[in-house]
C-alpha cells in the first residue's frame, strides 16, 4: 500500500497519455491537479480528437471535435495542465494507427518526462479498443525511447534518447499505489463536468448533483482500499514514488 510523502517534489516533468478528451479527468484528474500544485510540469497527449464520442446523431464529427477541444481547454485550466498535444486520430481507430508508437517515442524524447501516466492495458474486460491500444503503445514507447536506433530519424535530428524513470497505470487491474486526492477532489469534479458533451445524462441540477456524488463515491471507495478519504488508484510499474 502506498504511503504519500508530505513534502512535494517540484519541477518534475510528467507526461499523461490518453485516448479521448475526458479520459484524464475521469481516471487521474485529482492526481494531475496534485502534481501541478506541487510544481510539476504536466503535458497531456490526446491521441484521438474525440470526433465520434457522442450518442447524439445530430452532432456531426466536425462540430463534436470543435466542442471537445473547447471542453478540454477548460479542463486543462482547472487541473493546471501545461500543454495538450493533439495527435488527431479518429475516435475508435487507435488500434490501427501504425505510426502511433513512433510519434509517442518522439514526444517522450522531446519532453523528457520523469513520470508517465497512462491506461493499464492488461485490465480485464476493458472493452474500449482505444484504451487498450493506448496503454500497450505507451508501454512499448517508454521501453524503446532510450534506444537511439529506434526511430533513427530522431537521433539524426539531434533528439536524444530518453527513459522515463517512473510509470503509473491508471484504472488498473491490480492496484498497488494510491494517490490521496482529498485536497483536489473538487478540481477533479469540476474538470470532469467541463466535458459537457459526455454528460448527456444530465438534464437538470438534480442530475448534476447525482453525478458529482457518483464521482465522489468512486474516489471514496478507491480511498477505502488505500486508507484515504478520496483516492485514485494505479499500478506502479517501478520501485518509485510520486512524492506528492
Secondary structure, 3 states (H helix, E strand, C coil): CCCCCCCCCCCCEEEEEECCCCHHHHHHHHHHHHHHHCCCEEEEEEEECCCCCCCCCCCCHHHHHHHHHHHHHHHHHHHCCCEEEEEEECCCCHHHCCCHHHHHHHHHHHHCCCEEEEECCCCCCCCCHHHHHHHHHHHHHHHHCCCCCCCHHHHHCCCCCCCCCEEEEECCCCCCEEEECHHHHHHHHHHHHCCHHHCCCCCCHHHHHHHHHHHHHHHHHHHHHHCCCCEEEEEECCCCCCCC
